[in-house]
């Protein structure tokens, strides 16, 4: 078995081997539903869109046995300070290689690359995944990862229409009224995420087929970025692509502002032809947000944040569904 590392598109034969490898794995998406992932010929693009990235793969006889990807990104802490974090994703090992050394070698290679670049590490795992980090870390020299937060990935059905006026009047306004410069939305995201851990969106234009739309309510009370991941990662369910937009960089002051911003994103996504919109929120907020949008069909899929070097506790996390 050999280990390889790359951050640019791999050779075509390796890309094909990675595609065959990916088809073996499915992930839960709420009760009774699952999906698989296709990263395409440029496997690392998804992680480059998050930050400085490396993909590590274990190969034997030209067959991929395992993959582990890492991206270095800023992480906002609840007190407003910023740490460099290694975002861990896409850990997959074939069943026949799970009793061998593939996991340990991948983990050690990833740690050797990431440790000089990052202060802490974390990843997000969909609940229902058979093996979670607490089961295979903290031994054989692999740093220990523990559960630190619960999030919920919501998939709303898109509807064409207008949204309530953010000022609270009886008038109506459409999504164009909340389009704002990217810099303003990023600033609002940091401000509105105070008291939480938060992940500023990396480079949406790197992963999105549609031009990212940066959204901010006129009173600055909620923000987000409407994008997709179809240049870098596609989801497949029941043999068909599960086409969806994503609302990343999502933060809000109150429930009314949050639901108004989601309606704006749904209107824009529907106008672009997306049948659904993903958004991730802290689990404690999921039920109230769903209730505020009760006329819109939604699927809820729970997930857990696992981290190394960060405390657990009662602090919520703002996570981007486009980067899970």
C-alpha positions as CSV (number, residue, x, y, z in Angstrom):
1,X,0.0,0.0,0.0
2,X,1.2,3.5,-0.9
3,X,0.0,6.9,0.2
4,X,-0.5,9.8,-2.1
5,X,-1.3,13.5,-1.4
6,X,-2.6,16.0,-3.9
7,X,-4.4,19.4,-4.0
8,X,-4.8,19.8,-7.7
9,X,-6.8,17.5,-10.1
10,X,-5.2,14.0,-10.1
11,X,-4.3,12.1,-13.2
12,X,-7.3,10.8,-15.1
13,X,-6.6,7.1,-14.1
14,X,-6.5,8.1,-10.5
15,X,-9.6,10.2,-10.8
16,X,-11.4,7.2,-12.3
17,X,-10.2,5.0,-9.4
18,X,-11.5,7.6,-6.9
19,X,-14.9,7.7,-8.6
20,X,-15.2,3.9,-8.4
21,X,-14.1,4.1,-4.7
22,X,-16.8,6.7,-3.9
23,X,-19.6,4.7,-5.3
24,X,-19.3,2.2,-2.4
25,X,-20.3,4.7,0.3
26,X,-23.7,6.1,1.3
27,X,-24.6,8.7,3.9
28,X,-27.8,9.2,6.0
29,X,-30.1,12.1,5.2
30,X,-32.9,11.9,7.8
31,X,-35.2,8.9,8.4
32,X,-35.1,6.3,5.7
33,X,-33.1,8.4,3.2
34,X,-29.5,8.3,2.1
35,X,-27.2,9.7,-0.6
36,X,-23.8,9.2,-2.0
37,X,-21.2,11.7,-3.2
38,X,-19.5,12.4,-6.5
39,X,-16.5,14.8,-6.5
40,X,-15.8,14.5,-10.2
41,X,-12.5,14.6,-11.9
42,X,-11.1,17.3,-9.6
43,X,-11.5,15.6,-6.3
44,X,-9.8,18.3,-4.2
45,X,-11.8,21.2,-5.6
46,X,-14.4,20.9,-2.8
47,X,-11.7,21.2,-0.2
48,X,-9.8,24.0,-2.0
49,X,-13.1,25.9,-1.8
50,X,-12.9,25.7,1.9
51,X,-9.2,26.7,2.3
52,X,-5.7,25.5,1.8
53,X,-6.3,21.8,1.2
54,X,-4.7,18.3,0.9
55,X,-6.4,15.0,0.0
56,X,-4.6,11.9,1.2
57,X,-5.3,8.5,-0.4
58,X,-4.2,5.0,0.3
59,X,-3.7,2.9,-2.9
60,X,-2.9,-0.7,-3.5
61,X,-2.7,-2.3,-6.9
62,X,-4.2,0.8,-8.5
63,X,-7.3,0.5,-6.3
64,X,-8.1,3.2,-3.7
65,X,-8.5,1.8,-0.2
66,X,-9.0,5.0,1.7
67,X,-9.3,8.8,1.6
68,X,-8.9,11.6,4.1
69,X,-9.2,15.3,3.2
70,X,-8.1,18.3,5.2
71,X,-8.7,22.1,4.6
72,X,-7.2,24.9,6.7
73,X,-9.8,27.5,7.6
74,X,-10.5,30.3,10.1
75,X,-12.8,29.4,13.0
76,X,-14.6,32.2,14.9
77,X,-14.8,31.5,18.6
78,X,-17.7,32.6,20.8
79,X,-15.7,35.4,22.2
80,X,-14.9,36.8,18.8
81,X,-11.3,35.6,18.5
82,X,-10.2,33.5,15.6
83,X,-8.2,30.3,15.4
84,X,-6.8,28.4,12.5
85,X,-8.7,25.1,12.2
86,X,-8.0,21.9,10.2
87,X,-11.4,21.0,8.8
88,X,-11.4,17.2,8.4
89,X,-13.7,15.6,5.8
90,X,-14.3,12.7,3.5
91,X,-12.8,10.0,5.7
92,X,-13.6,6.7,4.0
93,X,-12.0,3.3,4.2
94,X,-13.1,0.2,2.2
95,X,-14.4,-2.6,4.3
96,X,-11.6,-4.9,3.4
97,X,-9.0,-2.4,4.5
98,X,-10.5,-1.4,7.9
99,X,-8.5,-4.0,9.8
100,X,-5.2,-2.9,8.2
101,X,-3.1,0.2,8.6
102,X,-4.8,2.4,6.0
103,X,-6.6,4.6,8.6
104,X,-3.6,5.0,10.8
105,X,-1.3,6.0,7.9
106,X,-3.9,8.4,6.5
107,X,-4.4,10.0,9.8
108,X,-0.7,10.4,10.6
109,X,0.0,11.9,7.1
110,X,-2.9,14.3,7.5
111,X,-1.8,15.3,11.0
112,X,1.8,15.8,9.9
113,X,0.6,18.2,7.1
114,X,-2.0,20.0,9.2
115,X,-0.4,20.4,12.6
116,X,2.1,23.2,11.6
117,X,-0.8,25.1,9.9
118,X,-3.6,24.8,12.4
119,X,-4.4,25.3,16.1
120,X,-7.4,22.9,16.4
121,X,-9.3,20.5,14.2
122,X,-12.9,19.6,13.6
123,X,-15.3,17.7,11.3
124,X,-19.0,17.2,10.8
125,X,-20.6,13.7,10.7
126,X,-24.1,13.0,9.7
127,X,-26.0,11.2,12.5
128,X,-26.6,7.6,11.5
129,X,-23.1,7.1,10.0
130,X,-22.0,3.7,11.2
131,X,-18.6,4.7,12.6
132,X,-18.1,8.1,14.3
133,X,-14.7,9.7,15.3
134,X,-15.1,8.9,19.0
135,X,-14.8,5.2,18.0
136,X,-11.6,5.3,16.0
137,X,-9.6,8.3,17.3
138,X,-7.6,8.6,20.6
139,X,-5.6,5.4,19.9
140,X,-2.7,4.2,17.7
141,X,-1.3,7.7,17.8
142,X,-4.5,9.3,16.2
143,X,-5.5,12.5,18.1
144,X,-8.8,12.2,20.0
145,X,-12.0,13.8,18.6
146,X,-15.0,14.2,20.8
147,X,-18.6,15.5,20.1
148,X,-18.8,19.2,20.8
149,X,-22.0,20.4,19.2
150,X,-25.2,19.2,17.5
151,X,-26.5,20.7,14.2
152,X,-29.4,20.1,11.9
153,X,-29.3,20.1,8.1
154,X,-32.7,21.3,6.8
155,X,-33.7,20.7,3.1
156,X,-36.5,23.0,2.2
157,X,-38.6,22.6,-0.9
158,X,-38.3,25.7,-3.0
159,X,-41.3,27.8,-3.7
160,X,-41.7,30.7,-6.2
161,X,-43.0,33.8,-4.5
162,X,-42.2,36.9,-2.5
163,X,-41.0,37.4,1.1
164,X,-42.4,39.5,3.9
165,X,-41.1,43.0,4.1
166,X,-38.1,43.0,6.5
167,X,-39.3,46.3,8.0
168,X,-42.4,44.5,9.3
169,X,-45.0,46.4,7.2
170,X,-47.7,44.9,5.1
171,X,-45.8,45.4,1.8
172,X,-44.0,42.8,0.0
173,X,-40.5,42.7,-1.4
174,X,-38.5,40.2,-3.5
175,X,-35.1,38.6,-3.1
176,X,-33.4,41.3,-5.1
177,X,-33.9,43.8,-2.3
178,X,-31.6,41.9,0.0
179,X,-28.7,41.5,-2.5
180,X,-25.6,43.1,-1.0
181,X,-21.8,43.2,-1.5
182,X,-19.9,40.1,-0.4
183,X,-17.8,42.1,2.0
184,X,-20.8,43.5,3.8
185,X,-22.4,40.1,4.2
186,X,-19.1,38.6,5.5
187,X,-18.9,41.4,8.1
188,X,-22.5,40.9,9.1
189,X,-21.9,37.1,9.5
190,X,-19.1,37.7,12.0
191,X,-21.2,40.2,13.9
192,X,-24.3,38.1,14.0
193,X,-22.3,35.0,15.0
194,X,-21.2,36.6,18.3
195,X,-21.5,34.1,21.1
196,X,-21.2,31.1,18.8
197,X,-18.5,29.1,17.0
198,X,-18.8,30.0,13.4
199,X,-17.2,29.0,10.0
200,X,-16.9,31.9,7.5
201,X,-17.8,30.5,4.1
202,X,-14.6,29.8,2.1
203,X,-14.7,30.4,-1.6
204,X,-18.2,29.7,-2.9
205,X,-17.4,30.7,-6.4
206,X,-14.9,27.8,-6.5
207,X,-17.6,25.2,-5.9
208,X,-20.8,26.8,-7.2
209,X,-22.1,26.5,-10.7
210,X,-24.4,29.6,-10.2
211,X,-22.9,32.9,-9.2
212,X,-23.1,33.2,-5.4
213,X,-25.7,35.7,-4.3
214,X,-24.8,37.5,-1.1
215,X,-27.9,38.4,1.0
216,X,-28.4,40.8,3.9
217,X,-31.6,42.2,5.3
218,X,-31.8,46.0,5.1
219,X,-31.6,46.3,8.9
220,X,-28.6,44.0,9.1
221,X,-30.5,41.4,11.2
222,X,-29.8,38.3,9.0
223,X,-27.4,37.3,6.3
224,X,-26.4,34.4,4.0
225,X,-24.9,33.4,0.7
226,X,-27.0,31.4,-1.8
227,X,-24.7,29.0,-3.7
228,X,-24.5,25.4,-4.8
229,X,-21.7,22.8,-4.8
230,X,-22.2,21.3,-8.2
231,X,-18.7,22.3,-9.6
232,X,-17.1,20.4,-6.7
233,X,-19.5,17.9,-5.3
234,X,-22.8,16.4,-6.4
235,X,-25.2,14.3,-4.2
236,X,-26.8,11.2,-5.8
237,X,-29.9,9.5,-4.3
238,X,-31.8,6.6,-5.9
239,X,-29.6,6.9,-9.0
240,X,-30.3,10.5,-9.7
241,X,-28.6,13.7,-8.7
242,X,-30.2,15.4,-5.8
243,X,-30.0,19.0,-7.1
244,X,-30.1,21.6,-4.3
245,X,-29.0,25.1,-3.6
246,X,-27.3,26.0,-0.2
247,X,-27.6,28.9,2.1
248,X,-24.2,29.3,3.6
249,X,-22.8,32.1,5.8
250,X,-26.2,32.1,7.5
251,X,-26.5,34.0,10.8
252,X,-29.4,36.0,12.3
253,X,-30.4,38.2,15.3
254,X,-33.8,36.6,15.9
255,X,-36.2,34.1,14.5
256,X,-38.2,36.5,12.4
257,X,-35.1,37.8,10.7
258,X,-33.9,34.2,10.1
259,X,-37.1,33.1,8.5
260,X,-37.3,36.2,6.3
261,X,-33.8,35.6,5.0
262,X,-34.6,31.9,4.3
263,X,-37.7,33.0,2.3
264,X,-35.5,35.3,0.3
265,X,-33.0,32.5,-0.4
266,X,-35.9,30.1,-1.3
267,X,-37.3,32.7,-3.8
268,X,-33.9,33.1,-5.5
269,X,-33.2,29.4,-5.6
270,X,-36.6,28.7,-7.1
271,X,-36.0,31.4,-9.8
272,X,-32.8,29.6,-10.6
273,X,-34.6,26.3,-11.0
274,X,-33.4,24.6,-7.9
275,X,-36.0,22.2,-6.4
276,X,-34.7,22.5,-2.9
277,X,-32.4,24.5,-0.5
278,X,-30.1,23.2,2.2
279,X,-29.3,25.2,5.3
280,X,-27.6,24.0,8.5
281,X,-28.5,25.5,11.9
282,X,-27.8,24.6,15.5
283,X,-30.1,21.8,16.6
284,X,-31.8,23.9,19.2
285,X,-32.9,26.4,16.5
286,X,-34.1,23.8,14.0
287,X,-37.6,23.3,15.4
288,X,-38.4,27.0,15.8
289,X,-37.2,27.8,12.3
290,X,-39.2,25.0,10.8
291,X,-42.2,26.2,12.7
292,X,-41.8,29.8,11.3
293,X,-41.7,28.3,7.8
294,X,-44.4,25.7,8.5
295,X,-46.0,26.0,5.1
296,X,-42.8,24.9,3.4
297,X,-42.0,21.2,3.1
298,X,-38.7,20.3,4.8
299,X,-36.6,17.2,5.5
300,X,-34.4,17.4,8.7
301,X,-31.1,15.5,9.0
302,X,-29.2,15.7,12.2
303,X,-25.4,15.9,12.3
304,X,-22.7,16.2,15.0
305,X,-19.5,18.3,15.2
306,X,-16.5,16.4,16.4
307,X,-13.4,18.4,17.4
308,X,-9.8,18.1,18.7
309,X,-8.5,20.9,20.9
310,X,-11.9,22.5,21.5
311,X,-14.1,22.2,24.5
312,X,-17.6,20.7,24.4
313,X,-20.4,22.4,26.2
314,X,-23.5,24.4,25.4
315,X,-22.1,26.7,22.7
316,X,-23.9,26.6,19.4
317,X,-22.1,26.3,16.0
318,X,-22.9,28.1,12.7
319,X,-22.0,25.5,10.1
320,X,-22.3,25.8,6.3
321,X,-24.2,23.0,4.7
322,X,-22.3,23.6,1.5
323,X,-19.1,22.6,3.2
324,X,-20.2,19.4,5.0
